[in-house]
Amino acid sequence: MTKPFLDSEVPKAPDYSNLNSWIAHPEIQDTILSKFYPENIDKLKADIFYVYPTLITDKKNDSWNANVYDKKQNDIIRSTAIQYQASAWAKAGKIYSPIYRQAHYRIFVEPYTNNGGLIAGEIAYNDIKRAFTYYINNLNNGRPIIIVGHSQGAIHCKMLLRDFFDGTELKDRLIAAYLIGTSLKEDYFKELKPMYNPKENKGYVSWNTYRRKKNPKKNDPAYFSWKNNSVVVNPITWDNSISTELDQHKGFLFYDKKIYPNTIKIKVFDGIVWSNVPRKIPKRLLFSFVKDYHIGDINFFWKDISENAVLRTENFYNNSSKMLKM
């Protein structure tokens, strides 16, 4: 179900000077993130700028862009994306996540992409761009930054990196960018490069997850855009290893809010991370019916990401200290 794109029906823009336009912010007393943050959040030396994925997917919803003032929708973002994705970076930095007029899932498929979808996507990105500009000018205070996005969020984040970091002085404050669940070719940026060392800084990592031994449908546009020479950094070893074993996996954050280690092993080929059906988790059988593990791009590797983000942050500060002593 859809209708023609009309400027008159574009939802009201968020105001990022207002705390209510942020779904995560250090000044928000948010119990969801509180349990993931270290005991003293003020000791965190970095900031996380996180952009959540597409969460308006209902075919009965004929809107092109989300209403950022919809409390019900914002509660869903908080209880899903913030709790199960953004939380992975809570040990590394203070999390800032703007509420934005995300585009409906339909914009990624024809005939909608070129019949309103591109405009809806531009509205969403312009919100992220304004949020980041406000953040840099008013909230960051010169602190190093981790950029994080998943799916639609990763699309916006790679454009954010291109517009604000690539070839600019701001690159020197980039701990790392985690651009997850999007197609990203190595020539997209002029200077920023993929990182194949778990401690490396000032670059990006990216991956897309599919189920091993299950071929996608021939008309799966996401799969074929990922497959064509997309950047893949192994999200368990954080290098260009082509396979891992169960004992290397740090932990899957499942929907019972428990972390399950040694449940995932992967192989990397054709530009994709191919995962086994996760082991030792409740309702495992359900995962055997799913081919595309895109929704689990972060959950599957939650603990691996958490530890890696801390490692990269520590390395960033260690290198900065060495530079000051020279």
Buried (B, 14 or more C-beta within 10 A) or exposed (E): EBEEBEEEEBBEBBEBEEEBBBBBBBEBEBEBBEEBBEEEBEEBBBBBBBBBBBBBEEEEBEBBBBBBEBEEBBEEBBEBBBBBBBBBBBBBBBBBBBBBBBBBBBBBEEEBBEBBBBBBBEBBBBBBBBBBEBBBEEBBEEBBBBBBBBBBBBBBBBBBBBEBBBEEEBBEBBBBBBBBBBBBEEEBBEEBEBBBEBBBBBBBBBBBBBBBEBEBEEEBBBBEBBBEEBBBBBBBBBEEBEBBEEEBBBBBBBEEEEBBBBBBBBBBEBBBBBBBBBBEBEEEEEBEEBBBBBBBBBBBBBBBBBBBBBBBBBBBBEEBEEEEEE
